[in-house]
Amino acid sequence: MITAWLLDKPSLPLRRTRLRVLASYLRWLRSADPAAAPLAAEHQVDSYCLAALTTGLPPSGRPLAKATVIRRGAVLVSFYAFARRARAIPPPHHGNAVRPPTPAERHLIRAGAAHLAGEGRLAAATAVALLEATGTTVTALARLTARDLHLVGGTELALITLHDDRDDLIAFPLSPHLRALAGKLCGDRPDGGPLITKDDGAQVDLEWMRDALTSAALAAGLHPQRARHLHPHLLRARTATDVIDRPTTSP
């Protein structure tokens, strides 16, 4: 299962990073809870991150920078998410954690998307930002091309057209930040090709979107347990509710 998880990333440096982080986590787990089975110890990820920030990790024993700990937490979240998809562990019981994100959490998610962009993860950053801003579906995001981005001549306004659940086209205005993200992606994509893809060029899916959302939440400092329980449909529900509840103005 670990081999399959490593091979899930096409980049050799990313595979090496995953392996180093997992090895560090397992070394810490052996000392912190020798009886714990790694696949049954997802709840220990938070404790590992806390130890990395405060007391340090073996063998150096030196605390790590917050940004480093956030990245390591995201790698471990990816590992356990992959294990669930592979049915190596049962799906978690979310309990009260399954609730739409609050306005404050959505602000963090937007900040996390910007952080992903700063790391060069433009596709993930754009997907998370669009999901948060529009409440669209993962299927609609996968269908996006550069032709769906429309600049309004003579202005700074940009629109993006997305398909809704009935396959109707809906236009959404883009914030300057989202316009910049989408514009960068357009420059890297062939004409008519999908705008948002996985690292290997494959079509994005629900699990990819969930991993991107979790990564953004972790990057912005959202509690790891809450970040792991976020799901695209929760953000869709929150955004759709916002649109419905938004007061209208008379012409």
C-alpha angles and dihedrals in degrees: 000000000000091000091052090049092051092048090051086082115067093204117088093209090053090050090051091049091051091049093049093049094047091048090051091049093049092049090052092045092053090056097039099043113006093181095054119111107223094229090051095047103077089122088065094065091086091051091048091053091047091051091049090054098044120020097017132233133272134297098022098029091208121133115248129229117267093244090053092050091049091053092048091049090052091052092052092046087054090051094053092042089054090048090054092049089050089050090238088129130021119256113271123257102242099190113170091354090081101089132115115270117268121238089260091052091048089053088054091049090054090050089048091053089054089051091053089051089052089055091053096256093130097157093051092043093050093046093051093045092049092046091051094045101042110020089227126159127262088241090057091049090051090054095053118118133177088263089068091065111086126189116205106229117247094010140079090241120119128182131197123203119217134178116243127211090281091050091250118142117246124185120219126189114237126224115235089255093052091045089054092048094048091045092055091050092049090057091057098046131082116248108277093007123126114282097211118045140151119266091268093049094256121139116274119244140185095278092050089050091049091051090049091050092049091048091052092048092049092046090056093050101257112159107274094233091053092044091053091053096052114111129185092242090059091056090045090053092050094047094046090051090051091053093049093047095045109114116244125225125221117240 
